[in-house]
Amino acid sequence: MEVFEWARLAHIAIGVVVLGSFWAAALAAKGQARHRQTGRWYVTSMALLLAVTLLMAAGMVRSGTPMRAVFNVYVTLISVASVWMAWRSVRDRHDVRRYLGWPYRLICVALGGYGLFLLAMVPRMGSPARMAMVTAFAVLGLVIAGAMAWRWMHRDDHPRWWLSEHLTAMGINFAATHASFSILAGGSVFAALKEPWTRTAILVAWMVSALVVRLWAGRRFLRRGDDAAARSGRVAVVPSVAAGGG
């Protein structure tokens, strides 16, 4: 069996671990030990998955399909960006300058440049289905790079900036994890999932779901925290006013 085929099977196997650890972290109580532990499992398994993905890209070049390799490396870069943001936003939550260090900026610039390059390659993709898929991925990368650039410029614009970054990253990871599993693992079982238009539809569906998940998570966790802080502020003001009036 060729190295490329072994890499593909390893990608699917590790993908099962990635999917399991994602949901283990998602369902655990936020901020608790189990959430942090399963989150570390997710980051570690994703790192292994991305390493295997690069090996698959090398196999694509060797097999005479370099454009597939170019596309695969781009998808890997998107995942590197989201995993880095998810991990470092929590680790550097008290130091936005450290969070926005050279790795963050390098990823942002590389992703934006790669996205523009891929967008320019769309007319050379041949079939309309492949053009649509590459366009969708290019736009996704550019949107992520834009969000990173926005944080780069605005820095810690509110006290819970790090949670906003973490939720955005996990929304992207949600789509990436499930889209990859649907297309690769599902395509190994159902031949229809290998059809370009079907793959494009799956990708777009998970991208839209990522936006929905991010909006829901923002309302649940960010707004709830802001409301709690506001209530705490009102409680602190009332006794001080009463004491002054007395």
C-alpha positions as CSV (number, residue, x, y, z in Angstrom):
1,M,0.0,0.0,0.0
2,E,1.4,3.5,-0.9
3,V,2.4,6.0,1.7
4,F,-0.4,8.3,0.4
5,E,-3.0,5.6,1.0
6,W,-1.7,5.0,4.5
7,A,-1.8,8.7,5.2
8,R,-5.4,8.9,4.0
9,L,-6.4,6.0,6.3
10,A,-4.5,7.6,9.2
11,H,-6.2,10.9,8.5
12,I,-9.6,9.2,8.8
13,A,-8.6,7.4,12.0
14,I,-7.2,10.5,13.7
15,G,-10.3,12.4,12.5
16,V,-12.5,10.1,14.6
17,V,-10.4,11.1,17.7
18,V,-10.6,14.8,16.7
19,L,-14.4,14.6,16.3
20,G,-14.8,12.8,19.7
21,S,-12.5,15.2,21.5
22,F,-14.3,18.2,20.0
23,W,-17.6,17.1,21.3
24,A,-16.1,16.0,24.7
25,A,-14.9,19.6,25.1
26,A,-18.1,21.1,23.7
27,L,-20.3,19.2,26.1
28,A,-18.1,19.7,29.2
29,A,-18.7,22.5,31.7
30,K,-16.9,25.5,30.3
31,G,-13.7,26.5,32.2
32,Q,-13.7,23.3,34.3
33,A,-10.9,20.7,34.4
34,R,-12.6,18.3,32.0
35,H,-13.2,21.1,29.5
36,R,-9.5,22.1,29.6
37,Q,-8.3,18.5,29.4
38,T,-10.5,17.5,26.5
39,G,-9.5,20.8,24.8
40,R,-5.9,19.8,25.0
41,W,-6.8,16.4,23.5
42,Y,-8.4,18.2,20.6
43,V,-5.5,20.5,20.0
44,T,-3.0,17.5,20.1
45,S,-5.1,15.3,17.8
46,M,-5.6,18.2,15.4
47,A,-1.8,18.7,15.3
48,L,-1.3,15.1,14.4
49,L,-4.1,15.4,11.8
50,L,-2.5,18.4,10.2
51,A,0.9,16.6,10.0
52,V,-0.8,13.7,8.2
53,T,-2.6,16.2,5.9
54,L,0.8,17.6,4.8
55,L,2.0,14.1,4.1
56,M,-1.1,13.6,1.9
57,A,-0.2,16.8,0.1
58,A,3.3,15.4,-0.6
59,G,1.7,12.2,-1.9
60,M,-0.5,14.3,-4.2
61,V,2.5,16.0,-5.7
62,R,4.2,12.7,-6.2
63,S,1.1,11.2,-7.9
64,G,1.1,14.1,-10.4
65,T,-1.8,16.2,-9.0
66,P,0.0,19.3,-7.6
67,M,-3.1,21.5,-7.6
68,R,-4.7,19.1,-5.2
69,A,-1.6,19.5,-3.0
70,V,-1.8,23.3,-3.2
71,F,-5.5,23.1,-2.1
72,N,-4.7,20.7,0.7
73,V,-2.0,22.9,2.1
74,Y,-4.4,25.8,2.1
75,V,-7.0,23.8,4.0
76,T,-4.3,22.9,6.5
77,L,-3.4,26.6,6.9
78,I,-7.0,27.4,7.7
79,S,-7.0,24.7,10.4
80,V,-3.7,25.9,11.8
81,A,-5.2,29.4,12.1
82,S,-8.3,28.2,13.9
83,V,-6.5,25.8,16.3
84,W,-3.8,28.5,17.1
85,M,-6.5,31.0,17.9
86,A,-8.5,28.6,20.0
87,W,-5.4,27.6,22.0
88,R,-3.6,30.9,22.4
89,S,-6.6,33.0,23.1
90,V,-7.2,31.1,26.4
91,R,-3.5,30.8,27.2
92,D,-2.8,34.5,26.6
93,R,-6.1,35.9,27.8
94,H,-4.3,38.3,30.2
95,D,-1.8,39.5,27.6
96,V,-3.2,40.5,24.2
97,R,0.3,41.6,23.0
98,R,1.6,38.1,23.5
99,Y,-1.5,36.7,21.7
100,L,-0.9,39.0,18.7
101,G,2.8,38.1,18.5
102,W,4.6,37.1,15.3
103,P,3.0,33.6,14.9
104,Y,-0.5,35.2,14.8
105,R,0.6,37.9,12.4
106,L,2.4,35.4,10.2
107,I,-0.6,33.1,10.0
108,C,-2.9,36.1,9.2
109,V,-0.7,37.4,6.4
110,A,0.0,33.9,5.0
111,L,-3.7,33.0,5.0
112,G,-4.8,36.2,3.4
113,G,-2.2,35.9,0.7
114,Y,-2.9,32.3,0.1
115,G,-6.6,33.0,-0.1
116,L,-6.1,35.7,-2.8
117,F,-3.8,33.3,-4.7
118,L,-6.4,30.6,-4.6
119,L,-9.1,33.0,-5.7
120,A,-7.0,34.0,-8.7
121,M,-6.7,30.3,-9.6
122,V,-10.5,29.7,-9.7
123,P,-10.8,30.3,-13.5
124,R,-8.2,27.5,-14.1
125,M,-10.2,24.9,-12.1
126,G,-12.0,23.6,-15.2
127,S,-15.4,22.4,-14.1
128,P,-18.0,24.8,-12.5
129,A,-18.3,22.5,-9.5
130,R,-14.6,22.7,-8.7
131,M,-14.6,26.4,-9.3
132,A,-17.4,26.8,-6.8
133,M,-15.6,24.6,-4.2
134,V,-12.3,26.5,-4.6
135,T,-14.2,29.9,-4.4
136,A,-15.9,28.8,-1.2
137,F,-12.6,27.8,0.4
138,A,-10.9,30.9,-0.8
139,V,-13.6,33.1,0.7
140,L,-13.6,31.2,4.0
141,G,-9.8,31.8,4.3
142,L,-10.1,35.4,3.5
143,V,-12.9,35.9,6.0
144,I,-10.8,34.3,8.7
145,A,-7.8,36.4,7.7
146,G,-10.0,39.5,7.9
147,A,-11.2,38.6,11.3
148,M,-7.6,38.1,12.5
149,A,-6.6,41.4,11.0
150,W,-9.5,43.1,12.8
151,R,-8.3,41.7,16.1
152,W,-4.8,42.7,15.2
153,M,-5.9,46.3,14.8
154,H,-8.4,46.5,17.7
155,R,-6.5,44.4,20.2
156,D,-8.3,44.1,23.6
157,D,-11.2,46.3,22.8
158,H,-13.3,44.7,25.6
159,P,-12.4,42.7,28.7
160,R,-13.6,39.4,27.2
161,W,-11.9,39.7,23.9
162,W,-10.1,36.4,24.4
163,L,-13.4,34.6,24.8
164,S,-14.7,36.2,21.6
165,E,-11.6,34.9,19.8
166,H,-11.9,31.5,21.4
167,L,-15.6,31.1,20.3
168,T,-14.8,32.3,16.8
169,A,-12.0,29.8,16.5
170,M,-14.1,26.9,17.8
171,G,-16.9,27.9,15.4
172,I,-14.3,27.5,12.5
173,N,-13.1,24.2,14.1
174,F,-16.7,23.0,14.3
175,A,-17.1,23.4,10.6
176,A,-13.6,22.1,9.6
177,T,-13.9,19.0,11.8
178,H,-17.3,18.0,10.6
179,A,-16.8,19.0,6.9
180,S,-13.6,17.0,6.7
181,F,-15.1,14.0,8.4
182,S,-18.2,14.2,6.2
183,I,-16.2,14.4,3.0
184,L,-13.3,12.1,3.7
185,A,-14.8,9.4,5.9
186,G,-18.3,9.7,4.3
187,G,-16.8,9.6,0.8
188,S,-15.0,6.3,1.7
189,V,-18.4,4.7,2.3
190,F,-20.7,6.6,0.0
191,A,-19.4,7.2,-3.5
192,A,-21.9,10.0,-4.1
193,L,-20.1,12.2,-1.6
194,K,-17.1,12.3,-3.8
195,E,-19.0,14.2,-6.5
196,P,-17.7,17.8,-6.7
197,W,-21.0,19.5,-6.4
198,T,-22.0,17.4,-3.4
199,R,-18.7,18.2,-1.7
200,T,-19.2,21.9,-2.4
201,A,-22.7,21.7,-0.9
202,I,-21.4,19.9,2.2
203,L,-18.7,22.5,2.6
204,V,-21.0,25.5,2.3
205,A,-23.5,23.9,4.7
206,W,-20.9,23.5,7.4
207,M,-19.6,27.0,6.8
208,V,-23.1,28.4,7.3
209,S,-23.5,26.1,10.4
210,A,-20.3,27.6,11.8
211,L,-21.7,31.1,11.6
212,V,-24.9,30.0,13.3
213,V,-22.9,28.2,16.1
214,R,-20.7,31.3,16.6
215,L,-23.7,33.6,16.8
216,W,-25.4,31.3,19.3
217,A,-22.3,30.9,21.4
218,G,-21.8,34.6,21.5
219,R,-25.3,35.2,22.8
220,R,-25.0,32.5,25.3
221,F,-21.5,33.0,26.7
222,L,-20.4,36.6,25.8
223,R,-23.7,38.4,26.5
224,R,-24.3,36.3,29.6
225,G,-21.0,37.4,31.0
226,D,-21.6,41.0,30.1
227,D,-25.0,40.9,31.8
228,A,-23.5,39.4,34.9
229,A,-20.8,42.1,35.0
230,A,-23.5,44.8,34.6
231,R,-25.5,43.3,37.5
232,S,-22.4,43.1,39.6
233,G,-21.7,46.8,38.9
234,R,-25.2,47.8,39.9
235,V,-25.0,45.9,43.2
236,A,-21.7,47.6,44.0
237,V,-23.1,51.1,43.3
238,V,-26.2,50.8,45.5
239,P,-24.4,50.2,48.8
240,S,-21.9,53.0,48.1
241,V,-24.8,55.5,47.3
242,A,-26.6,54.4,50.5
243,A,-23.5,54.9,52.6
244,G,-23.0,58.4,51.1
245,G,-26.6,59.3,51.7
246,G,-26.4,58.1,55.3
